[in-house]
């Protein structure tokens, strides 16, 4: 319904958004740069923490989409409360 009105190519309000919808605000950009640095320096592991709903999983998904195929494996370790 709203897609046609706003001329969207796909639904914008999904519970599982893709990295295409990622907007790099200041803190997100800083986090991505730190993760990129860890990969480039072969540091091996990173921990992303924050309050529920702030976009940690979305940040990691956006980061993964920027990695070249030669980087890997990448694993998510989740500790749900």
C-alpha positions in Angstrom: 0.0 0.0 0.0 2.6 2.6 1.1 5.2 1.3 -1.3 3.3 2.5 -4.3 2.5 5.9 -2.7 6.1 6.6 -1.8 7.4 4.8 -4.9 9.4 2.3 -2.9 10.9 -0.6 -4.7 10.4 -3.0 -1.7 8.7 -2.9 1.8 10.7 -0.7 4.2 9.3 -1.9 7.5 10.4 -5.5 8.0 11.6 -7.1 11.2 14.7 -8.4 9.3 16.0 -5.5 7.2 18.9 -6.1 4.9 22.2 -4.3 4.8 20.9 -2.2 1.9 18.9 -0.2 4.4 21.9 0.5 6.7 22.5 4.2 7.3 26.0 5.1 8.7 25.5 7.7 11.4 28.5 8.7 13.5 28.5 5.9 16.0 27.7 3.3 13.3 30.5 4.6 11.1 33.0 4.5 14.0 32.0 0.9 14.9 32.4 -0.2 11.3 35.8 1.4 11.0 36.9 -0.4 14.2 35.6 -3.8 12.9 37.3 -3.2 9.6 40.6 -2.4 11.4 40.4 -5.6 13.4 40.0 -7.6 10.2 42.7 -5.8 8.4 45.1 -6.2 11.3 44.1 -9.9 11.7 43.2 -9.3 15.4 40.9 -12.3 15.3 37.9 -11.4 17.4 35.6 -8.5 18.2 32.7 -8.1 20.7 29.8 -5.8 20.0 27.7 -4.8 23.0 24.8 -2.5 23.6 21.3 -2.2 24.9 18.5 -4.3 23.2 17.2 -2.8 20.0 20.1 -0.4 19.2 21.1 -2.3 16.0 24.0 -4.5 16.9 22.8 -7.4 14.7 22.1 -5.0 11.9 25.5 -3.4 12.2 27.1 -6.9 12.0 25.0 -7.7 8.9 26.1 -4.5 7.2 29.7 -5.2 8.1 29.5 -8.8 6.7 28.1 -7.4 3.5 31.2 -5.3 3.1 33.7 -8.1 3.6 35.5 -9.6 0.6 34.8 -13.3 0.0 38.4 -14.2 1.0 37.6 -13.2 4.6 36.2 -15.9 6.8 34.9 -17.8 8.4 32.7 -15.3 10.3 30.6 -16.5 13.3 28.0 -14.9 15.5 28.0 -15.9 19.1 24.8 -14.7 20.8 24.0 -14.6 24.4 20.2 -13.9 24.7 18.9 -12.8 28.0 
